[in-house]
Amino acid sequence: MDVAAFRALEPLCWRAPSAHNTQPWRLDYRAREVRVGWDPADALPAADPSGRDLWLSLGAFVETCLVVAADAGLRVRFVPDHCAEERRVGWLRASASRYRSPFGAAEVRGRRTHRGRFSAGPPAGLVAAVDAVAREAGGAVRVVPDADLLARLLRLADRRLYADPAVVAELRSWLRLTPGHPAYHADGLTDRCLGLSRAEATGLRAALAGYPGLRRLGIPRLLAAAAGNPLALGGAVLVLVGPAGTDGTTRVGLGRVLMRVWLTLHAAGVAAHPLSQLIDVPATGDALGATLGVPADRLLHVARVGAPAGTPVRSARRVGPPAGSAAG
């Protein structure tokens, strides 16, 4: 494997998505291979105790590495080697041929999360296309048809999460609600990515700062109400369903599937807005699973998708493009 050539591509590989934009992946370069691991400081033990979002993020990163490498003409493959104790999911090694993908660096560079208004939902043919991508790995993509039920479940999920001090503390540590934040251009969720006005961002900062003393006075309900109803902004809600009996290794593989789904959506002019709180809270995950006729532990990812009415905001990354490069 041409490790030096791949290393020059790493900044673009970091455009992979992750929960709260924590960017947990880490690459350890060896003489002829690259170790893919993660930093536990960038995991979300309160909001993601099962590691579902962590494994999906790492899988999305692996898929991004393969797509970017293939676009540059490098022959790279991924060898799964999951070891939680050593914080490793596998290796990037030399391959006899380039990774086959319909996507390239342009799609990786252009993909965005969009939490704003959608002018239209995904066409039926596109939903069928992403379902076909998931079915190749034994999964499926399902549309949630009941908007009223979803709205109720979202309100309940938001209230439950905001009532958990550990989850709120974790969220607060990854929020970047003012450009003056030292990590504003590096990671986390910025006010711009969240679609907040200056006044809304200031109000959220104040509410979270006063959370410990106000929790028993109803601040969780107020924070949940302030989050609004994203379903009113249009689009359809899609759920990635995994096969039964998944573990860390298979969930990393399903993260690769999720990245292919996201790139398929982007290539069709469609963006996604994750709504993972629906499956982070057991009660709402169970209700959603019952609606779809699927056990809740097989629900891996939930997102509102559609054609963005505006230009999606580019999220921050810690690893920037090389000097003089437009990549990343």
Secondary structure, 3 states (H helix, E strand, C coil): CCHHHHHCCHHHHCCCCCHHHCCCEEEEECCCCEEEEECHHHCCCCCCCCCHHHHHHHHHHHHHHHHHHHHCCCCEEEEEEEECCCCEEEEEEECCCCCCCCCCHHHHHHCCECCCCEEECCCHHHHHHHHHHHHCCCCEEEECCCHHHHHHHHHHHHHHHHCCHHHHHHHHHHEECCCCCCCCCCCCEECCCCCCCHHHHHHHHHHHHCHHHHHHHCHHHHHHHHCCCHHHHCCEEEEEECCCCCCHHHHHHHHHHHHHHHHHHHHCCCEEEECCHHHHCHHHHHHHHHHHCCCHHHEEEEEEEEEECCCCCCCCCCCCCCCCCCCC
